[in-house]
Amino acid sequence: MSDAIRESGFTNEVLGWKAWLPTVDLASATAEQMAVLEESHPQAKTSDYYLTLAHHPDILRQRSQAFNAIMYAPGGLARAERELASTVVSRINRCVYCASVHAQRFEQLAKRNDVIRQIFADPKTAGTTEREKAIVQFSIDLTLEPAALSASHIQVLREHGLDDGQVLDLIHAISIFAWANRLMLNLGEPVFPST
Amino acid sequence: MTSTAPTAVATDLLDSLLDIQPGTPLHAVRHAREKVASATQASQDLFFAPVLENNLSLTERLWVAYYAAYLTPQPLLAAQYLGQLETQGIDKGVRSNIESGALDALDDARLAAILRFTRTLIESPVHGDQQALQALQQQGLSTEEIVVLAQLIAFLSYQVRLAAGLGALRAAGEAR
């Protein structure tokens, strides 16, 4: 990563994650558990996170299919903008591990991290363009007050150039991080590199 | 699973609750991301299967779902899960204790622990720590049950936001 950000307890550095519950032991894993690990993520077999979720392989399989379709499908909202939303949601929910991973992905795709520094410092005012600010604000609103979401929120996104397919991609990216953040926050904790 | 053959697409819960009809622009937009819609519905079907072997009972899972939707609040999903609970014949006293947050008053200590965990993860996930898992273990929940419970609450956090987003898109009408 070009330059390290450490701000308000958040970072774009590579972190580890350790489980609080016993993980699935690969030596005694079922064929189905092995298959789901292989299709979920290239490093799933050495990841405490996937080895925890593999306790129920069918549920993990559907979660991974939803996650991968939302974050990696071609077309629609730019992938960097999906990662931007994921980073905002993770910052709001205070998932330090998720925020670090998705800050790195944003930077890989966008070749800059100016907005990441802003999100970590103060998400409410973050955004380097009007479109970015609209995406950030919508991510905050849907995360904190889903019950208050209305047509006017959609109208603002349309005014900033998002078509409805892109709006749906944004809703998906925000919603899947409501899911992902809770698993990462509530089943284990980040491991910081020794300095 | 007894069969791996694709089943005819049954009802999609969110399309049905939000009245997103085939042939409408919103239906086309949503189903252009068919992998997402189908994994969402497949998760729904798994979480609310009549039996999850050696795991949370359907009634426990439905209370979690109802409480999560009630706290958010997401009225359409809350009504959906309450309706499913009612077909199982629920106790009015249990319902009123849950709605008023009087979880300590529940006779079922295991359900109370499950719903305390639900409330923490829905309202303030950063506060769900290692002790929160220990409280579940003290009520006899296995590792597999805790993983399913965390996945269920996390899924519901996703579902209520997806429902809110689709509802707002529907209310906004067709883009001009």
Boltz contact constraints between the chains, C-beta under 6 A:
constraints:
  - contact:
      token1: [A, 20]
      token2: [B, 130]
      max_distance: 6.0
  - contact:
      token1: [A, 20]
      token2: [B, 133]
      max_distance: 6.0
  - contact:
      token1: [A, 21]
      token2: [B, 143]
      max_distance: 6.0
  - contact:
      token1: [A, 22]
      token2: [B, 143]
      max_distance: 6.0
  - contact:
      token1: [A, 55]
      token2: [B, 144]
      max_distance: 6.0
  - contact:
      token1: [A, 55]
      token2: [B, 147]
      max_distance: 6.0
  - contact:
      token1: [A, 56]
      token2: [B, 147]
      max_distance: 6.0
  - contact:
      token1: [A, 56]
      token2: [B, 148]
      max_distance: 6.0
  - contact:
      token1: [A, 58]
      token2: [B, 46]
      max_distance: 6.0
  - contact:
      token1: [A, 59]
      token2: [B, 46]
      max_distance: 6.0
  - contact:
      token1: [A, 59]
      token2: [B, 151]
      max_distance: 6.0
  - contact:
      token1: [A, 62]
      token2: [B, 39]
      max_distance: 6.0
  - contact:
      token1: [A, 62]
      token2: [B, 42]
      max_distance: 6.0
  - contact:
      token1: [A, 62]
      token2: [B, 43]
      max_distance: 6.0
  - contact:
      token1: [A, 65]
      token2: [B, 39]
      max_distance: 6.0
  - contact:
      token1: [A, 66]
      token2: [B, 36]
      max_distance: 6.0
  - contact:
      token1: [A, 66]
      token2: [B, 39]
      max_distance: 6.0
  - contact:
      token1: [A, 69]
      token2: [B, 35]
      max_distance: 6.0
  - contact:
      token1: [A, 69]
      token2: [B, 36]
      max_distance: 6.0
  - contact:
      token1: [A, 70]
      token2: [B, 36]
      max_distance: 6.0
  - contact:
      token1: [A, 93]
      token2: [B, 125]
      max_distance: 6.0
  - contact:
      token1: [A, 94]
      token2: [B, 126]
      max_distance: 6.0
  - contact:
      token1: [A, 142]
      token2: [B, 161]
      max_distance: 6.0
  - contact:
      token1: [A, 146]
      token2: [B, 72]
      max_distance: 6.0
  - contact:
      token1: [A, 146]
      token2: [B, 160]
      max_distance: 6.0
  - contact:
      token1: [A, 146]
      token2: [B, 161]
      max_distance: 6.0
  - contact:
      token1: [A, 146]
      token2: [B, 164]
      max_distance: 6.0
  - contact:
      token1: [A, 147]
      token2: [B, 72]
      max_distance: 6.0
  - contact:
      token1: [A, 147]
      token2: [B, 73]
      max_distance: 6.0
  - contact:
      token1: [A, 149]
      token2: [B, 164]
      max_distance: 6.0
  - contact:
      token1: [A, 149]
      token2: [B, 168]
      max_distance: 6.0
  - contact:
      token1: [A, 150]
      token2: [B, 168]
      max_distance: 6.0
  - contact:
      token1: [A, 151]
      token2: [B, 168]
      max_distance: 6.0
  - contact:
      token1: [A, 151]
      token2: [B, 171]
      max_distance: 6.0
  - contact:
      token1: [A, 151]
      token2: [B, 172]
      max_distance: 6.0
  - contact:
      token1: [A, 153]
      token2: [B, 168]
      max_distance: 6.0
  - contact:
      token1: [A, 154]
      token2: [B, 168]
      max_distance: 6.0
  - contact:
      token1: [A, 154]
      token2: [B, 169]
      max_distance: 6.0
  - contact:
      token1: [A, 154]
      token2: [B, 172]
      max_distance: 6.0
  - contact:
      token1: [A, 158]
      token2: [B, 175]
      max_distance: 6.0
  - contact:
      token1: [A, 164]
      token2: [B, 29]
      max_distance: 6.0
  - contact:
      token1: [A, 164]
      token2: [B, 175]
      max_distance: 6.0
  - contact:
      token1: [A, 165]
      token2: [B, 29]
      max_distance: 6.0
  - contact:
      token1: [A, 168]
      token2: [B, 29]
      max_distance: 6.0
  - contact:
      token1: [A, 171]
      token2: [B, 165]
      max_distance: 6.0
  - contact:
      token1: [A, 172]
      token2: [B, 36]
      max_distance: 6.0
  - contact:
      token1: [A, 175]
      token2: [B, 158]
      max_distance: 6.0
  - contact:
      token1: [A, 175]
      token2: [B, 161]
      max_distance: 6.0
  - contact:
      token1: [A, 175]
      token2: [B, 162]
      max_distance: 6.0
  - contact:
      token1: [A, 178]
      token2: [B, 157]
      max_distance: 6.0
  - contact:
      token1: [A, 178]
      token2: [B, 158]
      max_distance: 6.0
  - contact:
      token1: [A, 178]
      token2: [B, 161]
      max_distance: 6.0
  - contact:
      token1: [A, 179]
      token2: [B, 154]
      max_distance: 6.0
  - contact:
      token1: [A, 179]
      token2: [B, 157]
      max_distance: 6.0
  - contact:
      token1: [A, 179]
      token2: [B, 158]
      max_distance: 6.0
  - contact:
      token1: [A, 182]
      token2: [B, 121]
      max_distance: 6.0
  - contact:
      token1: [A, 182]
      token2: [B, 125]
      max_distance: 6.0
  - contact:
      token1: [A, 182]
      token2: [B, 154]
      max_distance: 6.0
  - contact:
      token1: [A, 182]
      token2: [B, 157]
      max_distance: 6.0
  - contact:
      token1: [A, 183]
      token2: [B, 154]
      max_distance: 6.0
  - contact:
      token1: [A, 185]
      token2: [B, 125]
      max_distance: 6.0
  - contact:
      token1: [A, 185]
      token2: [B, 126]
      max_distance: 6.0
  - contact:
      token1: [A, 186]
      token2: [B, 121]
      max_distance: 6.0
  - contact:
      token1: [A, 186]
      token2: [B, 128]
      max_distance: 6.0
  - contact:
      token1: [A, 186]
      token2: [B, 150]
      max_distance: 6.0
  - contact:
      token1: [A, 187]
      token2: [B, 150]
      max_distance: 6.0
